[in-house]
C-alpha cells in the first residue's frame, strides 16, 4: 500500500518577506532560525521546509549568500580591512569570513579584491 503524501510546507508571501527581512537586517548578531520561526508561529522544521520550497535554497544558504554579497560591496573599497568587513557582515572573525567567502565564491576575499584592483574579473 502506498504511503500517503506528506503535505508540502507552504509559506505565505508575507511570511517569506518577513523571514528575508529578518535575515537581511544589519544586526551585528546572527538571526536565529528559532527566532524567525517563533515570529511566524511555526516550528523551525516547518519554516525550513517552507522556505526551501519557496526560494529553492535553505534559509542558511540564502542568509550566507546575502552576507557574502554585502561583504563584496564593502570589498570594493580597498581601504576597509578584511577584519572590518568580516565583523560588519556578522562573521566571528576574519578566518571565519575567509572560509565562508571562499566556499561561496570560489576564491578568498583578498584575492577577489586584488582581482578588482587589477581590473580583472572579480571571480575565479
Secondary structure, 3 states (H helix, E strand, C coil): CCCCCCCCCCCCHHHHHHHHHHHHCCCCCCCCHHHHHHHCCCCHHHHHHHHHHHHCCCHHHHHHHHHHHHHHHHHCCCCCCHHHHHHHCCCCCHHHHHHHHHHHHCCCHHHHHHHHHCCCCCCC
